[in-house]
């Protein structure tokens, strides 16, 4: 089993809305299930950490991104879900490339 970093939108792209964020979180849950179905372990900080870090609070969002990027360094692949890449996803993909973590587009 590989540790797979789940890269998908949280807030999405502007304009941000609570409804869009909730839909994106539900999709992230399904992406995690897809990783498990493939026999791997999902790492999805934007799904888990949102329960106690607020994406609308700039300080907490910054902390969540830092945590996510640290977790990414422990992963064996990053799976990018979605054709529209958000700014946060761009940051994650760039870091994966810096770390030589294979980027797989789904």
N, CA and C of each residue as an Amber inpcrd file, in Angstrom:
protein
   318
   0.8410000  -1.1910000   0.0000000   0.0000000   0.0000000   0.0000000
   0.8800000   1.2450000   0.0000000   0.5130000   2.1950000  -0.8360000
   1.2250000   3.4610000  -0.9130000   0.4440000   4.5380000  -0.1640000
   1.1690000   5.5260000   0.3510000   0.5330000   6.7330000   0.8670000
   0.2860000   7.6390000  -0.3300000  -0.9700000   7.9620000  -0.5680000
  -1.3600000   8.7770000  -1.7150000  -1.9220000  10.1110000  -1.2180000
  -1.2990000  11.2030000  -1.6400000  -1.7850000  12.5380000  -1.2910000
  -2.9320000  12.8810000  -2.2380000  -4.0770000  13.1980000  -1.6750000
  -5.2660000  13.5480000  -2.4530000  -5.2560000  15.0510000  -2.7040000
  -5.0860000  15.4190000  -3.9570000  -5.0320000  16.8280000  -4.3560000
  -6.3190000  17.1660000  -5.1000000  -7.1730000  17.9380000  -4.4410000
  -8.4330000  18.3580000  -5.0500000  -8.8180000  19.6900000  -4.4210000
  -9.7180000  20.4210000  -5.0540000 -10.0820000  21.7390000  -4.5220000
 -10.7760000  21.6580000  -3.1670000 -10.5320000  22.6590000  -2.3550000
 -11.2830000  22.8030000  -1.1070000 -12.2560000  23.9590000  -1.3150000
 -11.7200000  25.1690000  -1.3490000 -12.5720000  26.3200000  -1.6310000
 -12.9140000  26.3940000  -3.1080000 -12.0360000  25.8780000  -3.9370000
 -12.2230000  25.9670000  -5.3780000 -11.5930000  27.2470000  -5.9030000
 -12.1970000  27.8050000  -6.9120000 -11.7020000  29.0400000  -7.5040000
 -12.6970000  30.1500000  -7.2020000 -12.2550000  31.4070000  -7.2120000
 -13.1770000  32.5130000  -6.9310000 -14.3290000  32.5110000  -7.9250000
 -15.5060000  32.9520000  -7.5740000 -15.8850000  33.4080000  -6.2340000
 -16.1260000  32.2150000  -5.3040000 -15.6270000  32.3250000  -4.0840000
 -15.7720000  31.2540000  -3.1090000 -17.1720000  31.3000000  -2.5150000
 -17.7090000  30.1310000  -2.2240000 -19.0080000  30.0700000  -1.5590000
 -19.0230000  28.8400000  -0.6620000 -19.8000000  28.9230000   0.4090000
 -19.9130000  27.7900000   1.3330000 -20.4430000  26.5510000   0.6200000
 -21.3920000  26.7450000  -0.2790000 -21.9590000  25.6150000  -1.0100000
 -20.9220000  24.9140000  -1.8760000 -20.0870000  25.7010000  -2.5580000
 -19.0410000  25.1320000  -3.3990000 -18.0260000  24.3750000  -2.5460000
 -17.6640000  24.9550000  -1.4080000 -16.7130000  24.2970000  -0.5150000
 -17.2760000  22.9690000  -0.0230000 -18.5280000  22.9500000   0.3860000
 -19.1400000  21.7110000   0.8790000 -19.1770000  20.6410000  -0.2120000
 -19.4800000  21.0350000  -1.4440000 -19.4710000  20.0750000  -2.5580000
 -18.0570000  19.5340000  -2.7880000 -17.0600000  20.4170000  -2.7090000
 -15.6770000  19.9860000  -2.9070000 -15.2200000  19.0290000  -1.8080000
 -15.6630000  19.2560000  -0.5880000 -15.2970000  18.3710000   0.5340000
 -15.9390000  17.0010000   0.3370000 -17.1690000  16.9780000  -0.1140000
 -17.8400000  15.6960000  -0.3940000 -17.1000000  14.9450000  -1.4980000
 -16.6480000  15.6780000  -2.5040000 -15.8720000  15.0520000  -3.5780000
 -14.5650000  14.4950000  -3.0220000 -13.9110000  15.2410000  -2.1310000
 -12.6590000  14.7690000  -1.5260000 -12.8880000  13.4560000  -0.7800000
 -14.0110000  13.3590000  -0.1060000 -14.3510000  12.1090000   0.5850000
 -14.4280000  10.9560000  -0.4200000 -15.0690000  11.2070000  -1.5520000
 -15.1820000  10.1740000  -2.5790000 -13.8210000   9.8400000  -3.1900000
 -12.9540000  10.8350000  -3.3400000 -11.6130000  10.5840000  -3.8670000
 -10.8240000   9.7000000  -2.8940000 -11.0010000   9.9420000  -1.5890000
 -10.3470000   9.0970000  -0.5770000 -10.8200000   7.6510000  -0.7110000
 -12.1080000   7.4770000  -0.9380000 -12.6530000   6.1340000  -1.1270000
 -12.0460000   5.4790000  -2.3670000 -11.8330000   6.2730000  -3.4070000
 -11.2310000   5.7570000  -4.6340000  -9.7960000   5.2730000  -4.3730000
  -9.0540000   6.0430000  -3.5770000  -7.6860000   5.6510000  -3.2310000
  -7.7020000   4.3390000  -2.4390000  -8.6120000   4.2280000  -1.4830000
  -8.7250000   3.0030000  -0.6860000  -9.1110000   1.8210000  -1.5720000
 -10.0490000   2.0460000  -2.4690000 -10.4840000   0.9840000  -3.3850000
  -9.3170000   0.4920000  -4.2430000  -8.3740000   1.3970000  -4.5560000
  -7.1960000   1.0250000  -5.3450000  -6.1370000   0.3260000  -4.4900000
  -6.4180000   0.1920000  -3.1760000  -5.5150000  -0.5360000  -2.2970000
  -4.4650000   0.3110000  -1.6130000  -4.7050000   1.6240000  -1.5670000
  -3.7280000   2.5370000  -0.9810000  -4.3130000   3.2990000   0.2030000
  -3.4880000   4.1420000   0.8010000  -3.8870000   4.9280000   1.9750000
  -3.9930000   6.3930000   1.5710000  -5.1820000   6.9920000   1.6820000
  -5.3220000   8.3980000   1.2990000  -4.8060000   9.3470000   2.3870000
  -4.1720000  10.4030000   1.9360000  -3.7530000  11.4990000   2.8060000
  -4.4330000  12.7440000   2.2380000  -5.4340000  13.2450000   2.9600000
  -6.2490000  14.3590000   2.4670000  -6.4040000  15.4120000   3.5560000
  -5.3820000  16.2360000   3.7610000  -5.4530000  17.2060000   4.8470000
  -6.6090000  18.1860000   4.7150000  -6.9620000  18.5570000   3.4900000
  -8.0640000  19.5060000   3.3210000  -9.4080000  18.8960000   3.7310000
  -9.4730000  17.5860000   3.7560000 -10.6900000  16.9150000   4.2110000
 -10.6940000  16.7920000   5.7350000  -9.5920000  16.3840000   6.2980000
  -9.5050000  16.1320000   7.7340000  -9.3410000  17.4090000   8.5720000
  -8.4050000  18.2550000   8.2120000  -8.0740000  19.4050000   9.0570000
  -9.1390000  20.4890000   9.0780000 -10.0550000  20.4470000   8.1360000
 -11.1120000  21.4660000   8.1160000 -12.0360000  21.3490000   9.3250000
 -11.9690000  20.2070000  10.0300000 -12.8190000  20.0440000  11.2040000
 -12.3660000  20.9170000  12.3670000 -11.1020000  21.3560000  12.3490000
 -10.6360000  22.2070000  13.4470000  -9.7860000  23.3860000  13.0000000
  -9.5380000  23.5330000  11.7040000  -8.8690000  24.7160000  11.1720000
  -9.7910000  25.3360000  10.1230000 -10.0080000  26.6260000  10.2320000
 -10.9340000  27.3080000   9.3300000 -10.2200000  27.8020000   8.0760000
 -10.7710000  27.4590000   6.9300000 -10.2210000  27.9070000   5.6590000
 -10.4690000  29.3930000   5.4380000 -11.4130000  29.9640000   6.1590000
 -11.7160000  31.3960000   6.0030000 -10.8700000  32.2700000   6.9220000
 -10.1690000  31.6560000   7.8640000  -9.2630000  32.3850000   8.7570000
  -7.8600000  32.3130000   8.1340000  -7.3090000  33.4550000   7.6930000
  -6.0200000  33.4300000   6.9820000  -4.8880000  32.7390000   7.7560000
  -4.8190000  32.9510000   9.0410000  -3.7670000  32.3370000   9.8530000
  -3.9370000  30.8110000   9.9040000  -5.1800000  30.3740000  10.1070000
  -5.4460000  28.9390000  10.1750000  -5.2890000  28.2840000   8.7980000
  -5.6730000  28.9920000   7.7500000  -5.4950000  28.4680000   6.3890000
  -4.0080000  28.2710000   6.0980000  -3.1960000  29.2540000   6.4840000
  -1.7550000  29.1550000   6.2780000  -1.1890000  27.9380000   7.0170000
  -1.6160000  27.7290000   8.2460000  -1.1640000  26.5870000   9.0450000
  -1.5860000  25.2740000   8.3840000  -2.8160000  25.2190000   7.8990000
  -3.3050000  24.0050000   7.2350000  -2.4870000  23.6990000   5.9880000
  -2.1400000  24.7210000   5.2200000  -1.3270000  24.5160000   4.0200000
   0.0610000  24.0120000   4.4030000   0.6530000  24.5780000   5.4410000
   1.9660000  24.1240000   5.9160000   1.9130000  22.6470000   6.3140000
   0.8760000  22.2770000   7.0500000   0.7140000  20.8820000   7.4820000
   0.5660000  19.9730000   6.2590000  -0.2740000  20.3880000   5.3140000
  -0.4990000  19.5960000   4.1150000   0.7850000  19.3680000   3.3250000
   1.5870000  20.4180000   3.1780000   2.8280000  20.2840000   2.4260000
   3.8210000  19.3780000   3.1480000   3.8070000  19.4080000   4.4630000
   4.6720000  18.5020000   5.2400000   4.2170000  17.0570000   5.0490000
   2.9150000  16.8300000   5.0890000   2.3840000  15.4830000   4.8620000
   2.7160000  14.9920000   3.4520000   2.6650000  15.9040000   2.4970000
   2.9830000  15.5540000   1.1150000   4.3850000  14.9630000   1.0100000
   5.3010000  15.4740000   1.8000000   6.6880000  14.9910000   1.7310000
   6.8100000  13.5220000   2.1650000   5.8160000  13.0080000   2.8730000
   5.8370000  11.6150000   3.3170000   5.1220000  10.6790000   2.3360000
   4.4720000  11.2590000   1.3380000   3.6660000  10.4550000   0.4080000
   4.4960000   9.9310000  -0.7610000   4.0130000   8.8380000  -1.3310000
   4.7030000   8.2020000  -2.4470000   4.1850000   8.6720000  -3.8020000
   2.9740000   9.2220000  -3.8210000   2.4010000   9.7960000  -5.0370000
   1.4180000  10.8800000  -4.6270000   1.1630000  11.7800000  -5.5710000
   0.0700000  12.7480000  -5.3980000  -0.8940000  12.5000000  -6.5560000
  -2.1520000  12.2780000  -6.2100000  -3.1780000  12.0950000  -7.2260000
  -3.9540000  13.3980000  -7.3280000  -3.9610000  13.9690000  -8.5200000
  -4.6240000  15.2430000  -8.7590000  -5.9960000  14.9640000  -9.3640000
  -7.0300000  15.3240000  -8.6140000  -8.4090000  15.1190000  -9.0540000
  -8.9890000  16.4700000  -9.4600000  -9.5280000  16.5690000 -10.6520000
 -10.1990000  17.7740000 -11.1210000  -9.4500000  18.3200000 -12.3290000
 -10.1760000  18.8640000 -13.2620000  -9.5200000  19.4720000 -14.4160000
  -9.1970000  20.9350000 -14.1540000  -9.9690000  21.5760000 -13.2930000
  -9.7150000  22.9720000 -12.9370000  -8.8250000  22.9830000 -11.6930000
  -7.6270000  23.4800000 -11.8290000  -6.6490000  23.4390000 -10.7460000
  -6.7080000  24.7540000  -9.9590000  -6.9810000  24.6390000  -8.6510000
  -7.0400000  25.8220000  -7.7900000  -5.6230000  26.2810000  -7.4320000
  -5.5160000  27.4640000  -6.8480000  -4.2080000  27.9790000  -6.4310000
  -3.5600000  27.0580000  -5.4040000  -4.3470000  26.5630000  -4.4620000
  -3.8120000  25.6470000  -3.4610000  -3.2820000  24.3740000  -4.0880000
  -4.0000000  23.8570000  -5.0780000  -3.5630000  22.6560000  -5.7750000
  -2.2660000  22.9050000  -6.5360000  -2.1530000  24.0970000  -7.1480000
  -0.9220000  24.4420000  -7.8690000   0.2810000  24.4020000  -6.9240000
   0.0840000  24.8980000  -5.7130000   1.1530000  24.8880000  -4.7120000
   1.5410000  23.4550000  -4.3640000   0.5490000  22.5970000  -4.1730000
   0.8080000  21.1970000  -3.8270000   1.5280000  20.4650000  -4.9650000
   1.0950000  20.7030000  -6.1970000   1.7150000  20.0490000  -7.3510000
   3.1690000  20.5130000  -7.5010000   3.3940000  21.8070000  -7.3390000
   4.7620000  22.3310000  -7.4380000   5.6600000  21.7200000  -6.3680000
   5.1560000  21.6070000  -5.1360000   5.9470000  21.0060000  -4.0600000
   6.2260000  19.5330000  -4.3520000   5.2330000  18.8270000  -4.8750000
   5.4430000  17.4180000  -5.2190000   6.5720000  17.2850000  -6.2330000
   6.5830000  18.1570000  -7.2110000   7.6480000  18.1020000  -8.2300000
   9.0070000  18.4060000  -7.6050000   9.0560000  19.3790000  -6.6860000
  10.3060000  19.6950000  -5.9830000  10.8210000  18.4830000  -5.2160000
   9.8930000  17.7150000  -4.6450000  10.2400000  16.5570000  -3.8250000
  10.3880000  15.2640000  -4.6470000  10.1840000  15.3820000  -5.9620000
  10.2100000  14.2090000  -6.8470000   9.1490000  13.1710000  -6.4880000
   8.0200000  13.6600000  -6.0180000   6.8620000  12.7890000  -5.7580000
   6.0890000  12.6890000  -7.0650000   5.8770000  11.4930000  -7.5840000
   5.1530000  11.3540000  -8.8500000   3.7560000  11.9950000  -8.7920000
   3.4280000  12.7450000  -9.8490000   2.1440000  13.4240000  -9.9670000
   1.2890000  12.6170000 -10.9480000   0.1350000  12.1440000 -10.4450000
  -0.7710000  11.3240000 -11.2570000  -2.0770000  12.1020000 -11.3960000
  -2.4650000  12.3750000 -12.6460000  -3.7150000  13.0960000 -12.8840000
  -4.8430000  12.0980000 -13.0830000  -5.9330000  12.3250000 -12.3590000
  -7.0890000  11.4180000 -12.4050000  -8.2520000  12.0910000 -13.0800000
